[in-house]
């Protein structure tokens, strides 16, 4: 296999991962409804249905119903084979060889081949494409990804090759212990080159799109609905139960809740925060509160004064009473966040951060001292704009934040809301001062949160710190999970000293689900809940 030996351990792994993929697992005592149709709330209108351009949860949810990659996740969040049946890893941990299933087809009936993967990976990394997740390949240490992103090499030099029609080889520039976990993200999914060549950006329209998973696009009415129909040539179609799924872009949580109560929506994206306790009493069988891989932030534009000064950034971070936020405002089991990585992440132990150990009274005093030392007081109050995407819960939190900052620091905050697509454009163009943000893990490992703030990460704040980068580089080279965790803790401490963003809280995930919907996991901490795993009961 092109210069790599397969170790006994790797061969064992190859055998272990050849198990069949799970899909809808219907218990024997369940009677299925005749009409297998479901409607899901999806928050915002999706900016894209192109896997290579997905960078938000609304797009991701729909894309993951239509496309899949080499691996996927079981309902409980375990990594399982998908378009690949098994893989081997070289002795040095840098060469991954994936073997594709023999019966996989695009939704138009054409075979899915290793060349489709090679094309798709190289499309994402090519600077001409402008894919928002090109940085992800550098974080995964795919060979030459950095040099291609910097323009030093062409996209053709990326370490992804089709050895033959059914064999994909991915070469890394250093071992990445969690590399296979990273392949669940849609930026690693194959896309259909003939459709893109023929239609350009319009290839994702219903009449043009070609998909690879359980569903294909039937209808896309902007700001109204996306309808997916079952894909009969999907390799695991026999295990799929739901025939049609509709996604509704409802940013007004009260409206979504009302549509759930009338039976129009079977699974919500969320619900009004202020009604949580009432819903918990009135609809206990329909309310699901689950662990989640997510952190809610306020990002700083550190290139704009006064947020180029870490004292100002830390003052704003310290002045927030997170117990009020999590227990009073949210009240759904969310955890106060003083660091980047949620404690629910597999194998991660959070460090003890000095500012997180203080009482709120002590933090407020420290915040006042920091802001005063930066030159702000009653005669010269700190003034800035806080921008958030349109959603009632974001607005509510922003009002509370501005009140806390006014009371403790005398800061004058102007609030501004923007629609989701505009908001994302503002972030990518760095056209903001302070902005609401959140990060949901792309895989279940601390690096998915910490690598975001590396100099090469997505990092809308564009913060860069040599010590932080070095800690992350050493983490990936660590021979044990315990040693890697030490470097993750080091990175967390550097982050807390610089505060390029304010960690506010770590998510739980609460949704309303009809009791007739089966197969929806309550233990998986990731965002993904594939429709192919679900079914409707009588």
Helices and strands as residue ranges (DSSP letters): H 8-16, E 37-41, G 51-53, H 57-66, E 71-73, E 79-81, E 84-89, E 95-100, H 114-125, H 134-139, H 145-149, G 155-157, E 160-164, E 167-171, H 179-182, G 186-188, H 193-199, G 200-204, E 215-221, E 225-230, G 237-239, E 244-248, H 253-261, G 273-275, H 276-282, E 287-300, H 310-318, H 322-323, I 324-330, E 335-336, H 354-357, H 360-373, E 383-389, H 392-409, E 412-418, H 420-428, E 434-440, H 447-450, G 451-453, H 466-477, H 481-498, E 501-512, E 517-518, G 531-533, E 535-536
